[in-house]
Amino acid sequence: MNKVVAGAEEAIKDIPSGATLMLGGFGLCGIPENCISAIVKKGINNLTCISNNAGVDDFGIGLMLQGRQVKKMIASYVGENAEFERQLLSGELEVDLIPQGTLATRCMAAGYGMPAVFLLAGIGTEVAEGKEVRNFNGKDYLLEEAFDADFAIVKAWKGDTMGNLIFKGTARNFSPMMAMAGKITIAEVEHLVPAGELDPNYIHVPGIYVHRIFEGKNYEKRIENRTVRKKI
């Protein structure tokens, strides 16, 4: 099975309007920049996006928000995006804010084929409204359903032609769990190498989870907030 595609445009060509997408990244780290740019260019809309955050106004998912391509955002943190705030307050954008650990676990559950998990996070808060609560050994737990994503889109440091992926540093973040969870998983990588070149001991996502892979280009790798100490 040939998993290598020519580029981002080919990788996302069958993503329709109305799809549910998982998008890897944490802040501005590990964002699938090439695929997001291709989605923006394609102009599909009415999308549900599952991601830790919504990027910033002119980068990442923020570009999709600018083009009014996102119908619903499921995320943990969205504080750096003014356009997101505007759309939320105006009622243009449906938003589901959930605890970060819950987001990660619901991704994991989808990858493991589990329909739902019981979690402590959210008990006694607005997060629990309308959800089943069950008591185990004297503690209440909240039923959280696994995500159901049509596509998972991630960015890795290195991958091979069989789809095996290695992430570098904090760019690993949510991507391995999301790669396991999508019905179709698309991976863009900084370095694409022949099958067999990666050390199996360092592979974070086995190729069985990846359906399409390509070598990306022109990565900006932005830093969200740079803080340096003053010279003494």
C-alpha positions as CSV (number, residue, x, y, z in Angstrom):
1,M,0.0,0.0,0.0
2,N,1.5,3.3,-1.1
3,K,0.9,5.9,1.6
4,V,3.1,8.7,0.2
5,V,1.2,11.5,-1.5
6,A,2.7,14.4,-3.4
7,G,1.8,17.2,-0.9
8,A,-0.8,18.8,1.3
9,E,-3.3,19.5,-1.5
10,E,-3.4,15.8,-2.5
11,A,-3.5,14.7,1.2
12,I,-6.6,16.7,2.0
13,K,-8.4,16.6,-1.3
14,D,-11.3,14.5,-0.2
15,I,-12.0,16.3,3.1
16,P,-15.6,17.6,2.6
17,S,-17.4,20.5,4.1
18,G,-19.0,19.5,7.3
19,A,-16.2,17.1,8.3
20,T,-14.9,16.6,11.8
21,L,-11.1,17.1,12.0
22,M,-8.6,16.4,14.7
23,L,-5.6,18.7,14.4
24,G,-2.4,18.1,16.4
25,G,-0.4,20.9,18.1
26,F,0.0,22.6,21.4
27,G,0.0,26.4,21.3
28,L,2.0,26.9,18.1
29,C,4.1,23.9,18.5
30,G,3.7,20.9,16.2
31,I,1.0,22.4,14.1
32,P,0.3,20.7,10.7
33,E,1.0,24.0,8.9
34,N,0.9,22.7,5.3
35,C,-2.4,20.8,5.7
36,I,-4.1,23.8,7.3
37,S,-2.9,26.1,4.5
38,A,-4.3,23.6,2.0
39,I,-7.6,23.5,3.8
40,V,-7.8,27.3,3.8
41,K,-7.0,27.3,0.1
42,K,-9.6,24.7,-0.7
43,G,-12.3,26.8,1.0
44,I,-14.3,23.9,2.7
45,N,-16.4,25.1,5.6
46,N,-18.9,24.0,8.3
47,L,-16.0,22.1,10.0
48,T,-15.8,20.8,13.5
49,C,-12.3,21.1,14.8
50,I,-10.9,19.1,17.7
51,S,-7.6,20.6,18.9
52,N,-5.9,21.7,22.1
53,N,-6.2,25.3,21.1
54,A,-7.3,27.5,18.2
55,G,-4.0,28.9,17.1
56,V,-3.6,32.7,16.8
57,D,-5.3,35.2,14.5
58,D,-2.9,34.7,11.6
59,F,-1.5,31.2,12.1
60,G,-2.7,27.7,12.6
61,I,-6.5,27.1,13.0
62,G,-6.8,30.9,13.3
63,L,-6.5,31.1,9.5
64,M,-9.5,28.8,9.2
65,L,-11.4,30.9,11.6
66,Q,-10.6,34.0,9.6
67,G,-12.2,32.3,6.6
68,R,-15.3,31.3,8.6
69,Q,-14.5,27.7,7.8
70,V,-15.1,26.4,11.4
71,K,-18.6,25.7,12.7
72,K,-17.6,24.2,16.0
73,M,-14.4,24.3,18.0
74,I,-13.7,21.6,20.6
75,A,-10.6,22.7,22.6
76,S,-9.0,23.3,26.0
77,Y,-7.4,26.7,25.5
78,V,-8.3,29.6,23.2
79,G,-7.0,32.7,24.9
80,E,-4.6,33.9,22.2
81,N,-7.1,34.3,19.4
82,A,-9.0,37.6,19.1
83,E,-11.1,36.4,16.1
84,F,-12.1,33.3,18.0
85,E,-13.2,35.5,20.9
86,R,-15.2,37.7,18.5
87,Q,-17.0,34.8,16.8
88,L,-17.7,33.2,20.2
89,L,-19.3,36.3,21.7
90,S,-21.3,37.1,18.6
91,G,-22.7,33.6,18.5
92,E,-21.1,32.8,15.1
93,L,-19.1,29.9,16.5
94,E,-20.2,26.9,18.6
95,V,-17.6,26.1,21.3
96,D,-17.1,23.2,23.6
97,L,-14.4,24.0,26.2
98,I,-13.2,20.9,28.0
99,P,-10.4,20.0,30.4
100,Q,-7.1,19.3,28.7
101,G,-6.7,15.9,30.3
102,T,-10.3,15.0,29.2
103,L,-9.4,16.1,25.7
104,A,-6.4,13.8,25.6
105,T,-8.2,10.9,27.2
106,R,-11.2,11.1,24.7
107,C,-8.6,11.0,21.9
108,M,-7.0,8.0,23.4
109,A,-10.3,6.3,23.9
110,A,-11.1,6.7,20.2
111,G,-7.8,5.3,19.3
112,Y,-8.2,2.3,21.6
113,G,-11.7,1.6,20.2
114,M,-13.4,2.4,23.5
115,P,-16.8,4.2,23.2
116,A,-16.4,6.1,26.5
117,V,-14.4,6.5,29.6
118,F,-15.2,7.6,33.2
119,L,-13.2,10.5,34.5
120,L,-12.9,12.5,37.7
121,A,-12.3,15.8,35.9
122,G,-15.4,18.0,35.7
123,I,-17.4,16.5,38.5
124,G,-19.4,19.3,40.3
125,T,-18.8,21.8,37.5
126,E,-20.5,23.0,34.4
127,V,-18.6,20.4,32.5
128,A,-20.8,17.7,34.0
129,E,-24.1,19.2,33.0
130,G,-26.2,16.7,31.0
131,K,-23.7,13.9,31.4
132,E,-24.0,10.6,33.3
133,V,-22.3,10.4,36.7
134,R,-21.5,7.0,38.2
135,N,-20.0,6.2,41.6
136,F,-17.1,3.8,41.9
137,N,-15.7,2.9,45.3
138,G,-17.2,6.0,46.9
139,K,-16.1,8.4,44.2
140,D,-18.2,10.0,41.5
141,Y,-16.9,9.8,37.9
142,L,-18.2,11.6,34.8
143,L,-18.9,9.6,31.6
144,E,-17.1,11.2,28.6
145,E,-17.6,9.8,25.1
146,A,-14.7,9.1,22.8
147,F,-14.3,11.5,19.9
148,D,-15.6,10.5,16.5
149,A,-13.3,12.2,13.9
150,D,-13.4,11.8,10.2
151,F,-9.8,12.9,9.7
152,A,-6.8,13.3,12.1
153,I,-4.1,15.6,10.8
154,V,-0.7,15.7,12.5
155,K,2.8,16.9,11.9
156,A,5.9,14.9,12.9
157,W,9.6,15.5,12.7
158,K,10.4,12.4,10.8
159,G,8.4,9.6,9.1
160,D,9.0,6.8,6.6
161,T,7.1,5.7,3.6
162,M,5.1,3.1,5.6
163,G,3.8,5.9,7.8
164,N,5.8,5.3,10.9
165,L,6.3,8.6,12.8
166,I,8.8,10.1,15.2
167,F,8.0,13.4,17.0
168,K,10.6,15.8,18.4
169,G,10.3,17.3,21.8
170,T,7.1,19.0,22.8
171,A,5.9,18.9,19.3
172,R,4.8,15.3,20.2
173,N,1.9,16.7,22.4
174,F,-1.5,15.5,21.3
175,S,-0.4,14.1,18.0
176,P,0.2,10.4,18.7
177,M,-3.2,10.0,20.3
178,M,-4.9,11.9,17.5
179,A,-3.1,9.8,14.9
180,M,-4.5,6.7,16.4
181,A,-8.1,8.1,16.6
182,G,-9.0,9.4,13.1
183,K,-10.8,7.3,10.6
184,I,-8.3,8.6,8.1
185,T,-5.0,9.9,9.5
186,I,-2.8,12.3,7.5
187,A,0.7,13.0,8.5
188,E,3.0,15.7,7.3
189,V,6.7,15.4,8.2
190,E,9.8,17.5,8.1
191,H,11.9,14.5,6.8
192,L,10.5,11.6,4.8
193,V,12.8,8.6,4.7
194,P,12.6,5.1,3.1
195,A,10.9,2.3,5.1
196,G,13.3,0.5,7.4
197,E,15.5,3.6,8.1
198,L,13.8,4.5,11.4
199,D,14.9,2.8,14.6
200,P,11.8,0.8,15.8
201,N,12.7,1.7,19.4
202,Y,12.1,5.4,18.7
203,I,8.9,5.2,16.7
204,H,6.0,7.0,18.5
205,V,3.2,6.1,16.0
206,P,3.3,2.9,14.1
207,G,2.5,3.2,10.4
208,I,-0.7,1.0,10.8
209,Y,-2.5,4.1,12.0
210,V,-1.3,6.4,9.2
211,H,-3.1,6.4,5.8
212,R,-1.3,9.3,4.0
213,I,2.1,10.9,4.5
214,F,4.1,13.6,2.8
215,E,7.2,15.7,3.3
216,G,6.1,19.3,4.1
217,K,8.0,22.4,3.4
218,N,8.5,26.1,4.5
219,Y,7.7,25.5,8.1
220,E,7.5,28.7,10.2
221,K,7.6,27.0,13.6
222,R,6.4,30.1,15.3
223,I,6.9,30.8,19.0
224,E,3.7,32.0,20.7
225,N,5.2,34.1,23.4
226,R,9.0,34.6,23.6
227,T,10.2,35.5,27.1
228,V,13.8,36.4,27.8
229,R,15.5,37.7,30.8
230,K,17.0,41.2,30.9
231,K,20.7,41.6,30.4
232,I,22.6,42.2,33.7
